Amino acid sequence: MDKRRIGSRVAEWRTARRITAQELATRCGVSKEAISEIEGGAAKRITGRMLFLLAQALRVRIFHLLE
């Protein structure tokens, strides 16, 4: 799982959905800094649970974040 690629896809979908990083963080139950780390590819790991929460918050299927 390429964290930078996933982070890039999260940022793309967040922008497309016109959601702020803070709003996405609130929807996922994490800090804005955590979202910034994910989008920047700096997150130490992205769990399956986090992928699920991100996909749910962005209203996409998980595979859209992995492609």
N, C-alpha and C positions, 0 to 999 in steps of 0.2 A: 504494500500500500504506500504510494508516494504521497507523503504529507504535503509537499509543496503543490502538487497537482490538485489534491483535494481542497486545500486552502484556496487555491485560485478559483476552483469551481464554486466553492461557497461564496466567495466574494462576487463572482459573476452573477450567481442566482440572487444574492442579496440585493445587488444593484438593480437587477432586472425587476425584482419585486418591490423596489423602492422602500426597502426596510433599512433603518439605520443599524449600525453595529450594536448600539445600546438596546434597541428593540429586539434584535435577534438574541442578544445575550439574555434579556428578560424572558423571552419565550423559551429559551433552553435552560434557564435556571443557573446560568454561569455569569461571570463578570465580563464586562466589555473587553478587558485586557485578555481574557481567555479567547474571545472571538478574534481579537487582533492577532494573537499568537497563531491561531489556527489558520487564518487567512494569509498570514505572512510566512507560513511554513515553519514557524519556530516552536510549535507545540511539541512537547516531548513524545506524546502519543495521542492518537485519536481513537477512542474506544468504539466498539460497535454501538454501545448505548448513545454515545455522543453523535455518531453518524445518524442514528435513528432520530434523535432530537433535532438535529440540524435539518434533516430532510423533512420532518414533520413541520417545523417552524417555517421552512421555505416553500412548503407545499409542492415538494418534488419527491420522486422515488429515490431511494438510496443510490441506485445505480447511476443516476444523473450526477451524483457527486463523485463517483468513481470513474466515470468515462473519460 
